[in-house]
């Protein structure tokens, strides 16, 4: 009878996962913690409704949605989930209510304490593993509370063998349910991320092609203007010559902007060379330190040596300078920027983190697109070009941010063979 009830519970656990998959295309709804906390709370309530009652206790899978709500949607979602469960549990019956409340609170605290570490992990199997560890935690809590409850009521010696069988079977089913549901969630998140990248690539390609066609048309008259200004400059003296020099400088700046638009369409990776990434980061820090000092921002570095990449030095330097400058500008007066370089997933991993104002989820999804910038004066061109340069080097760039906390940029680049050998040796 217990197995039959738990199979019904398994079906009820997967219902909110289907709801999440249906809502995943709605940008404003998929990340709402209260919405998903409520949906998962309904799942937990239905599990309690179809629970197997034995030893005066309710045997069900209510903690599977609770674990998912805390780990994937945050403490607020979990708190809403557990609040709904407590109210329904009180309504269903007063039997062993103290035991039930204690069990719910302890099962909430486990995922709550590991949630921060869970969000930092990127590997699917490690995240699923943490979910399953939380299942074991919930089973241990229930086992200990059950044994204490049974001992207090004098039932432990009477049905000890039967009790052990029930506990083992319940624990296995709960363990497998958490594993299967977390795999479902991970696949849903991976599919969602893939769709986001496809949409972003389509937008950048469309805008890049448009920008490139316009840039070609603008570059031709600029070239003519620059040529005539240079001819006029050779025959002038005094203030007029300085004015022409200023005009030529502005023409050069316009040409650099046009080159950025062309890079946005199709970054040209020129001559590649073996380079020490640690040395380049040190060069960037030295280059931008005066700017940081002027703004009252302190730079902290933690760089691992002998990390080599084989790529276009100038293009990579352009991308990294832009990302680092953005971090300094976001940190503002009295802020801090942390730059770390290490090897992660057999790739060079450059992490740039600031403690600035951060970005909302809506802004975060638009980072790297043309004409989007959090600055008062900005087009987002530099960030879009940086994305394209890193991707052209078979690398990846990822932004994570939280309002009031700051922004973290992670850049992964393929290692040169020397770095691979050093990592293994």
FENRA-V235898 format. One record per run of one state. SS is the DSSP state (A for helix, B for strand, O for the rest). FROM is the first residue (numbers start at 1). TO is the last residue. If there is no record, write none. Layout:
# FENRA-V235898
ss=(SS:SS)
from=(FROM:FROM)
to=(TO:TO)
This chain:
# FENRA-V235898
ss=(O:A:O:A:O:B:O:B:O:A:O:A:O:A:O:A:O:A:O:A:O:B:A:O:B:O:B:O:A:O:B:O:B:O:A:O:A:O:B:O:B:O:A:O)
from=(1:2:24:33:50:52:55:57:60:62:74:75:93:97:121:124:153:160:234:239:266:273:277:295:298:304:308:312:313:332:336:345:347:355:361:365:381:393:396:403:406:415:417:425)
to=(1:23:32:49:51:54:56:59:61:73:74:92:96:120:123:152:159:233:238:265:272:276:294:297:303:307:311:312:331:335:344:346:354:360:364:380:392:395:402:405:414:416:424:425)
